Amino acid sequence: MTTKTQLGLAIGLALSSMSASAAWHNDQTNFATIASEGVIPQWTTTKTGNHYAGFLKADDWENSVYHGYDMYLQRVNQKGEVVWDDEPLLVIDRSKSYVYDYSIAALDNESVRIAIRDERENTDGNIQDVVVIYEVSADKKSRWETGIEITSPTGLSHVGVPHVTAVGNGSIVTWDESEDVNGDLDYYGDPTNAHIAYVDENGEIKWHVHEQLHDASYPVERALVSDGFIVVYQDIDPEYGSHLSIQKYSLENGEPTWGDKPVAFTKGDLENIPDSPAPNSDITIDEHENVIIAWRLPTDSGAMLMMQEFDRMGNKRFSGNLRISHGDADYNPSGPSIEVVNGDRIITFAVLLDGSTPETGIFAQKVSADGKVIWSEPREIVQLTSGDFDTGFNGYLDVVNTSSRNGVVNAYFMKVWDYWPITYNYVQFDADGKAGEEKTIDGNKNTKGNLQLHTNPIGDVIYWSEDGTNNSPIYAQNIHNDGTHGLTADIKLAVKPNLATLEDMSKVMTFTIHDETSQNHDVQLTTETTDITITDVVKAATHVSATITPSADYIGEATFTLAVTDLDNSSRSATQNYTLNVVTIDDAPEIEIASNIEVFEGESTTVSAVVTDVDSDDVSVNWTHNSDIELNVFWSNNELTVSAPLVDNTQSIELTGTLDDGVNTVEKTVTVKVNKVESDAGSALGSLWLFALLGLFTRKIKK
């Protein structure tokens, strides 16, 4: 009993001392101030649970013609404390730029990549768009002070929003680029290409591809998978308007892997806003690396939400696109946000119900992994409510983002007041659509700006600016899994239980250890199965990483466990079980057959072969050759029969066998030697010459 009292006192004192300097507050209305002034915030979380906060700040808001949006960066630790206490890092001073499009992504090495659109005057005095890459380390050092330009436009051009995705210690950047063909600085209607560039860890452009299906192509969604990079495009087609298409690119060389060109999967008019062509869509990847896409499709009377999935080979998983919003056309949905919960897909959205008294609310729909819409109509998560103009409440706006863990979904959304000012709110609901009470994140009615959401082992981190258009405070707040806020005395581990890798592919995985009390841990990463091996375990204060390798040709699920104990207090520990889904890559077929075959002219020969396919696919085998002679080749029941014609002389011919299992094709080369048969007349003449020579030899001996 005494021990427990002392232990409780020790923990209490530790938390008390942390609270004095920590930024996360137990009071949900007391936010962490990341910057005293700024606008357009961006947030990214590292694999170790630390954060980077990006924001812009105008040099001279009132007097600058170009506004001069400079880009700043700050680092925030797991406790919500600002790490660079002196001041944030000025990444780029854009004294003549008024655009504010940029994005940030955390690399495996704890650095952060920044892709930013800048506007610079060219030699003619006109504004020229460029995309520039920067990289900043955890110790506040900018790797490339002037940045690396990854665009190389010819003439005047307009660049759309650049988006950066981390790939290990490198990154992939997407953007769109319009050429000013008329020289009038009006780019709307001009040809637009979508660009994808891989910038490696050395800052070198490994590959750069672009797509333009019709008049214009914009990259609107993207996702990283084990063996490629997925991009969803909005394409402007003069025949039937705007539609969505999809493509997967090789990480090695940027080659498309789902056909030569992106494949359209919608038809009809999607929303086409020139400055921001995203059609209110969302994308996520499930534990089997299926690609899940949902989007808003405007109609004559409102809109519908639609959904489709693709497997890792690029095949549609559902024969037709699924409608996931209400059947009643009066229900006008916002853009969707997707979460995978226990294998099912839960899509959350806001709704405006048109009528004599407009009503708004938050809804969700549930779809099974095999494409069955589970709820006949979307579930009401936040009850439909009429706008109350006496209080100034106008309704619910977009569901900005969602997160999920342990079967519970957090939905973050905006409420509109007096037609423009908004508040940030959220609600939690379970996999059956049963919701808790709506809660407020920031109830101060203002224009607000760019709510960012990132998850960590203890919950979510929310990041936003108080004013969406002017310099204002930049705030952050954490929300625990149970809906509380502030610091925690417990050790928390990464909670994503389902992970994925490909068959026969090793994968380095990092798991966050969130501990606000101690950084001195015993870490054990173990498995009881022989289906995977765990090697190269690297332990650190805030994380553990390891290489996990599936057994050869293994497909299915394999489990492993992470256990962490505080070495200074063994009663503080945490354990988390994980499931690794090993996804088939459809191995190529193989053939065993003799490499050399001999046959006499005018005759046939047959050799047996063994054809194998570990995926049990049906394999077709086709044999060809490019010789001028009429060599007949017949394949049946894994036997190769070769029939040779009469030939003028002995010769060798190469046969090429092509094996196709519907996914992979491989070739096998066999050399066929066709032997010339000596004729009987030729043999007799040869014998006579031999006898004559023997006779001469005999006579010489007798002399």
LINCOR-V444854 format. One record per backbone hydrogen bond with DSSP energy under -0.5 kcal/mol. NH is the residue of the N-H (numbers start at 1). CO is the residue of the C=O. If there is no record, write none. Layout:
[[NH,CO] [NH,CO]]
This chain:
[[5,1] [6,2] [7,3] [8,4] [9,5] [10,6] [11,7] [12,8] [13,9] [14,10] [15,11] [16,12] [17,13] [18,14] [19,15] [20,16] [21,17] [21,18] [22,18] [23,79] [24,79] [28,26] [30,27] [31,29] [32,476] [33,31] [34,32] [34,474] [35,474] [38,472] [39,56] [42,54] [44,52] [46,50] [49,46] [51,76] [52,44] [53,74] [54,42] [54,52] [55,72] [56,39] [57,70] [59,67] [59,68] [64,60] [68,66] [69,97] [70,57] [70,68] [71,92] [72,55] [73,89] [74,53] [76,51] [77,81] [80,77] [83,75] [84,75] [85,83] [89,73] [91,71] [91,89] [92,71] [94,92] [95,93] [97,94] [102,100] [103,115] [105,113] [107,111] [108,168] [110,107] [112,136] [113,105] [114,134] [115,103] [116,114] [116,132] [117,101] [118,116] [118,130] [120,128] [122,126] [125,122] [128,120] [129,157] [130,118] [132,116] [133,148] [134,114] [136,112] [137,141] [140,137] [142,140] [143,135] [143,141] [144,135] [145,143] [147,144] [148,133] [149,147] [150,131] [151,131] [155,153] [158,178] [160,176] [163,174] [165,172] [167,170] [170,167] [171,199] [172,165] [173,197] [174,163] [175,195] [177,193] [178,158] [179,191] [180,156] [181,179] [183,180] [187,185] [190,187] [192,215] [193,177] [194,211] [195,175] [196,209] [197,173] [198,207] [199,171] [199,197] [200,198] [200,204] [203,200] [206,198] [206,204] [207,198] [209,196] [211,194] [215,236] [216,236] [217,192] [218,234] [220,218] [220,232] [221,232] [223,230] [225,228] [228,225] [229,249] [230,223] [231,247] [232,221] [233,245] [234,218] [235,233] [235,243] [236,216] [237,235] [237,241] [241,237] [243,235] [245,233] [246,263] [247,231] [249,229] [250,255] [254,250] [257,248] [258,248] [263,246] [264,262] [265,244] [266,244] [268,240] [270,268] [274,272] [276,273] [280,278] [282,294] [284,292] [286,290] [289,286] [291,310] [292,284] [292,290] [293,308] [294,282] [295,306] [296,279] [296,280] [297,295] [297,304] [298,296] [299,302] [304,297] [306,295] [307,322] [308,293] [310,291] [311,315] [314,311] [317,309] [318,309] [322,307] [324,305] [324,322] [325,305] [331,328] [332,330] [332,352] [333,331] [334,350] [336,280] [337,348] [339,346] [341,339] [341,344] [344,341] [345,367] [346,339] [346,344] [347,345] [347,365] [348,337] [348,346] [349,363] [351,361] [352,332] [353,351] [353,359] [354,330] [354,352] [359,353] [360,385] [361,351] [362,382] [363,349] [364,379] [365,347] [367,345] [368,372] [371,368] [373,371] [374,366] [374,372] [375,366] [376,374] [379,364] [381,362] [381,379] [382,362] [385,360] [387,358] [388,393] [389,387] [391,388] [392,388] [393,388] [394,416] [395,416] [397,414] [399,335] [400,398] [400,412] [401,412] [403,410] [405,408] [408,405] [409,429] [410,403] [411,409] [411,427] [412,401] [412,410] [413,425] [414,398] [415,423] [416,395] [417,421] [418,392] [420,417] [421,417] [422,446] [423,415] [424,442] [425,413] [426,439] [427,411] [429,409] [430,434] [431,407] [433,430] [435,433] [436,428] [439,426] [441,424] [442,424] [445,443] [446,422] [446,444] [448,466] [449,465] [452,463] [454,461] [456,459] [459,456] [460,479] [461,454] [462,477] [463,452] [464,475] [465,449] [466,473] [472,38] [474,35] [475,464] [475,473] [476,32] [477,462] [479,460] [480,484] [481,458] [483,480] [492,514] [494,512] [497,495] [499,497] [499,579] [501,581] [503,583] [505,502] [506,504] [507,548] [509,507] [509,546] [511,544] [513,542] [514,492] [514,512] [515,513] [521,519] [522,565] [523,521] [524,563] [526,524] [526,561] [533,549] [535,533] [535,547] [538,545] [540,543] [544,511] [545,538] [546,509] [547,535] [548,507] [548,546] [549,533] [549,547] [551,531] [554,551] [556,582] [558,580] [560,578] [561,526] [562,576] [563,524] [563,561] [564,574] [565,522] [566,572] [567,520] [567,565] [568,520] [569,566] [572,569] [573,571] [574,564] [576,562] [578,560] [579,497] [580,558] [581,499] [581,579] [582,556] [582,580] [583,501] [583,581] [590,612] [592,610] [593,591] [597,671] [599,673] [601,675] [602,644] [603,600] [605,642] [607,640] [609,638] [610,592] [612,590] [616,613] [620,618] [620,660] [622,658] [624,656] [631,629] [632,630] [632,643] [634,641] [636,639] [639,636] [640,607] [641,634] [641,639] [642,605] [643,632] [644,603] [644,642] [651,674] [653,672] [655,653] [655,670] [656,624] [657,655] [657,668] [658,622] [658,656] [659,657] [659,666] [660,620] [661,664] [666,659] [668,657] [670,655] [671,595] [672,653] [672,670] [673,597] [673,671] [674,651] [674,672] [675,599] [675,673] [683,679] [684,680] [685,681] [686,682] [687,683] [688,684] [689,685] [690,686] [691,687] [692,688] [693,689] [694,690] [695,691] [696,692] [697,693] [698,694] [699,695] [700,696] [701,697] [702,698] [703,699]]
